[in-house]
Amino acid sequence: MSILDSLKKATGLGLSPDESYTRAYEKAVLLGPSKFGDAVALFEEAAKKAAEKGNAQLNARALANARLYAFITSGEVTVLPELAQLLRGLPEIEKIGSRNEMLPAATVAAEVEARIAEAKADALPFGSTARAVAHGAVADVFKGIFSSGLQTYKFKATDAHVETAQERFFYHQGMAAFHMARGTATSNPEVAAEHIAKSLSAFRQAKDERWAGDAQTLLSNYRLRRTCWMCHREFQGGDVHFRSYPASVNSYAVDIVKKLSQDASSLDAGAGAIVLCLPCGSAVENQADLFARERTAELREETNRAVGALNDAIRTLTNRIADLERFSHHH
């Protein structure tokens, strides 16, 4: 290689669009992930030269790579819509980190579009129907590339599902059913239990132990039925429509309930607790809050009076000290 060629490689000056494109790999991509950030400007430079020479295909490919490496190094989702559009116009694109291994650009575009949909889903209220629907839409995108490996998630991900579209399909199916269950639990715990059972199955297929554990807990709670100690009505949905409250419970109370053939699970001597439904429990809590506010107001008044008396005493003592000082100066 001549000195002139070496200078061209080093500075990028005088390189053709193809040579500039190759330089992005040699000076950044092929040097490993720590250099991926440098590839952004180099690909943009190659794209500019390609545009000047009227090479639209290379221009689009270089720009696509610039946006791709910008995302995997920064995580900035604002570049994703343009990246997806550029990929849709290409037949293929290089695998991240490689110069020669090519991938169908449409498959990578679908992954990018799924990421855009994920970001929109995550911005919606937790436990809302809108979020459930949004996760379902994301699952549908991954279903279209079900057997494909993922490209961007190995570099930027907020969960462990980074290998295959199949994993993310089941993960988002699980999230869709999970949020549908949360949104339904207050109105119909039985239907919520059906949704959370679907969620549990999907999370297990995704091999997501964390979310599967949460879904299993909710499934147990949503199916649980207890009789309220106060109103004696049966409610379904633990931690939603009923919960336990601390109380003084002895074995005698438990024996009485059993002799009357009533629901003994509404009280627990060992834990010192009784079960109250949401209406009864909230009434107790609200009344307790009212008493607490009233008592706090009384204590505040008592404290203010005491502080006022102390201030009066301090002023009196201050005046007496001042009088004594004046008297001592006169003598």
C-alpha positions in Angstrom: 0.0 0.0 0.0 1.4 3.4 -1.0 1.8 6.3 1.4 -1.1 8.1 -0.4 -3.3 5.1 0.1 -2.3 5.0 3.8 -3.2 8.6 4.2 -6.6 8.1 2.5 -7.3 5.2 4.9 -6.2 7.3 7.9 -8.1 10.5 7.0 -10.9 9.3 4.7 -10.0 12.0 2.2 -10.2 11.1 -1.4 -11.9 7.7 -0.8 -14.7 6.4 -3.1 -18.1 5.7 -1.5 -17.3 2.0 -1.4 -13.9 2.5 0.1 -15.4 4.9 2.7 -18.0 2.2 3.5 -15.3 -0.4 4.0 -13.3 2.1 6.2 -16.2 2.2 8.7 -15.7 -1.5 9.2 -11.9 -1.5 9.4 -11.7 1.6 11.7 -14.7 0.7 14.0 -17.0 -2.3 13.5 -14.4 -5.0 13.1 -12.5 -3.7 16.2 -15.3 -4.8 18.5 -18.2 -3.4 20.6 -16.0 -0.8 22.3 -15.5 0.9 18.9 -19.1 0.6 17.6 -19.8 4.2 18.6 -17.1 5.4 16.2 -18.9 3.6 13.3 -21.8 6.0 13.4 -19.9 9.0 12.0 -17.9 6.8 9.6 -21.1 5.3 8.1 -22.7 8.8 7.8 -19.6 9.9 5.9 -19.9 7.0 3.5 -23.6 7.7 3.1 -22.8 11.3 2.2 -20.3 10.3 -0.5 -22.7 7.7 -1.9 -25.4 10.4 -2.2 -23.0 12.7 -3.9 -22.2 10.0 -6.5 -25.9 9.1 -6.9 -25.5 5.6 -5.4 -28.8 5.4 -3.6 -28.5 1.8 -2.6 -25.2 2.3 -0.8 -26.4 5.6 0.7 -29.4 3.8 2.2 -27.3 0.9 3.5 -24.7 3.2 5.0 -27.4 5.3 6.7 -29.1 2.2 8.0 -25.9 1.0 9.6 -25.3 4.5 11.0 -28.7 4.4 12.7 -28.3 0.8 13.8 -25.0 1.4 15.5 -26.3 4.7 17.0 -29.1 2.7 18.6 -27.1 -0.2 20.0 -24.5 2.2 21.5 -26.8 4.8 22.9 -30.2 3.1 23.3 -31.8 6.2 21.8 -35.2 5.0 20.5 -35.8 8.2 18.4 -33.5 6.7 15.7 -35.6 3.6 15.3 -38.4 4.8 13.0 -35.9 6.0 10.4 -33.9 2.8 10.8 -37.0 0.7 10.2 -37.8 2.7 7.1 -34.3 2.4 5.7 -34.2 -1.3 6.3 -37.6 -1.8 4.5 -35.9 -0.4 1.4 -33.0 -2.8 1.5 -32.8 -6.5 0.5 -30.2 -7.4 3.1 -28.0 -5.8 5.8 -24.8 -6.9 7.5 -25.0 -8.7 10.9 -24.0 -6.4 13.7 -20.2 -6.7 14.2 -19.6 -8.5 10.8 -18.7 -7.4 7.3 -19.5 -10.5 5.4 -22.4 -12.2 7.2 -25.7 -10.9 5.7 -29.2 -11.0 7.1 -32.6 -10.3 5.4 -33.2 -6.6 6.0 -37.0 -7.2 6.4 -36.4 -9.5 9.4 -34.2 -6.9 11.1 -36.8 -4.2 10.2 -39.5 -6.2 11.9 -37.4 -6.5 15.1 -36.8 -2.7 15.1 -40.6 -2.1 14.6 -41.2 -4.5 17.5 -38.9 -2.4 19.6 -40.8 0.8 18.7 -44.1 -0.9 19.7 -42.4 -2.1 23.0 -41.5 1.5 23.9 -45.1 2.6 23.3 -46.4 -0.3 25.4 -44.1 0.4 28.3 -45.2 4.1 28.4 -48.9 3.1 29.0 -50.3 2.8 32.5 -49.5 -0.4 34.4 -52.4 -2.8 34.6 -54.5 -1.0 32.0 -56.4 -2.5 29.1 -54.6 -0.2 26.7 -51.2 -1.7 27.8 -52.5 -5.2 27.5 -53.6 -4.6 23.9 -50.3 -2.9 23.2 -48.3 -5.9 24.4 -50.5 -8.1 22.3 -49.7 -6.1 19.2 -45.9 -6.4 20.0 -46.4 -10.2 20.3 -48.0 -10.2 16.8 -44.9 -8.5 15.3 -42.6 -11.1 16.9 -44.9 -13.9 15.7 -44.1 -12.8 12.1 -40.4 -13.5 12.7 -41.0 -16.3 15.2 -38.1 -18.6 14.2 -35.5 -15.8 13.8 -32.7 -14.9 16.0 -32.6 -11.4 17.5 -29.9 -8.9 16.5 -30.2 -5.8 18.6 -31.3 -7.2 21.9 -27.9 -8.7 22.7 -26.5 -5.2 22.8 -29.5 -3.3 24.3 -32.1 -5.0 26.5 -34.0 -4.4 29.7 -34.8 -8.1 30.2 -33.2 -11.5 29.6 -35.0 -12.4 26.4 -32.3 -11.5 23.9 -31.8 -14.6 21.8 -34.9 -15.4 19.7 -38.1 -13.8 18.5 -39.9 -16.8 19.9 -38.9 -15.8 23.5 -40.1 -12.3 23.1 -43.4 -13.5 21.5 -44.2 -15.6 24.5 -42.9 -12.8 26.9 -45.3 -10.2 25.3 -48.2 -12.7 25.3 -47.6 -13.1 29.0 -47.4 -9.4 29.5 -50.7 -8.8 27.6 -52.6 -11.4 29.7 -50.9 -10.1 32.9 -52.0 -6.5 32.4 -55.5 -7.7 31.3 -55.7 -9.6 34.5 -54.7 -6.6 36.6 -57.2 -4.4 34.9 -60.0 -6.9 35.3 -59.3 -8.0 38.9 -61.3 -5.2 40.6 -64.5 -6.0 38.6 -64.3 -9.7 38.0 -61.6 -11.8 39.9 -62.8 -15.0 38.2 -62.1 -13.6 34.7 -58.9 -12.1 36.1 -57.8 -15.6 37.2 -58.4 -16.9 33.7 -56.2 -14.1 32.2 -53.4 -14.6 34.7 -53.5 -18.4 34.1 -52.8 -17.6 30.4 -50.1 -15.2 31.5 -48.4 -17.9 33.6 -48.4 -20.4 30.8 -46.8 -17.8 28.4 -44.1 -16.8 30.9 -43.2 -20.4 31.4 -42.8 -20.9 27.7 -40.6 -17.8 27.6 -38.7 -19.3 30.5 -39.2 -16.1 32.5 -39.1 -17.3 36.2 -39.5 -13.8 37.7 -42.8 -13.0 35.9 -44.0 -16.6 36.1 -43.5 -16.3 39.9 -45.5 -13.0 40.0 -48.3 -14.6 37.9 -48.4 -17.7 40.1 -48.9 -15.5 43.2 -51.7 -13.5 41.5 -53.3 -16.7 40.3 -53.4 -18.1 43.8 -54.8 -14.8 45.2 -57.4 -14.3 42.5 -58.8 -17.8 43.0 -58.9 -17.4 46.8 -62.2 -17.0 48.5 -62.8 -15.9 52.1 -65.8 -14.8 54.3 -65.6 -11.3 55.8 -65.5 -11.4 59.6 -67.7 -8.3 59.8 -70.4 -8.7 57.1 -70.2 -12.5 56.7 -70.2 -12.2 52.9 -67.9 -14.4 50.8 -65.5 -12.5 48.5 -63.1 -13.8 45.9 -59.7 -12.2 45.2 -57.1 -12.0 47.9 -55.3 -8.6 48.3 -57.9 -7.1 45.9 -61.4 -7.7 47.5 -60.3 -8.9 51.0 -57.2 -9.0 53.2 -56.1 -9.8 56.7 -56.1 -7.3 59.5 -54.3 -7.6 62.9 -56.7 -8.6 65.7 -56.8 -10.3 69.1 -57.8 -13.8 68.2 -57.7 -16.7 70.7 -58.5 -20.4 70.3 -61.9 -19.9 72.0 -63.0 -17.6 69.2 -61.9 -20.1 66.6 -63.7 -22.9 68.4 -67.0 -20.9 68.5 -66.8 -20.3 64.7 -66.2 -24.0 64.1 -69.1 -25.0 66.3 -71.4 -22.7 64.4 -70.2 -24.3 61.1 -69.0 -21.0 59.9 -65.9 -20.2 57.8 -63.0 -20.7 60.2 -60.6 -19.3 57.6 -61.9 -15.8 58.3 -59.8 -15.7 61.5 -56.3 -16.9 62.4 -55.3 -17.3 66.1 -51.7 -18.1 65.2 -51.2 -15.0 63.1 -53.5 -12.8 65.2 -55.6 -11.7 62.3 -59.1 -11.6 60.8 -60.3 -11.3 57.2 -62.2 -8.2 56.2 -63.6 -7.4 52.8 -62.7 -4.3 50.9 -65.8 -2.3 52.0 -65.6 -3.3 55.6 -61.8 -3.0 55.8 -61.8 0.5 54.1 -64.5 1.6 56.5 -62.3 0.6 59.5 -59.3 2.3 58.0 -61.1 5.5 57.1 -62.6 5.7 60.6 -59.2 5.0 62.1 -57.7 7.8 60.0 -60.5 10.2 61.1 -59.8 9.4 64.8 -56.0 9.9 64.1 -56.6 13.2 62.5 -58.9 14.4 65.3 -56.4 13.2 68.0 -53.5 14.9 66.1 -55.5 18.2 66.0 -56.1 17.9 69.8 -52.4 17.2 70.5 -51.5 20.1 68.2 -53.7 22.5 70.2 -52.3 21.2 73.5 -48.8 21.6 72.3 -49.5 25.1 71.0 -50.9 26.0 74.4 -47.9 24.6 76.2 -45.5 26.3 73.8 -47.4 29.5 74.3 -47.2 29.3 78.0 -43.4 28.6 77.8 -43.0 31.6 75.6 -44.9 33.8 78.1 -42.7 32.4 80.9 -39.5 33.1 78.9 -40.6 36.7 78.1 -41.4 37.2 81.8 -38.0 35.9 82.8 -36.3 38.0 80.1 -38.0 41.2 81.3 -37.0 40.4 84.9 -33.4 39.9 83.9 -33.4 43.1 82.0 -34.9 44.9 85.1 -32.2 43.4 87.3 -29.5 44.5 84.9 -30.8 48.1 84.8 -31.0 48.1 88.7 -27.4 46.8 89.0 -26.1 49.5 86.6 -27.8 52.2 88.7 -25.8 51.0 91.8 
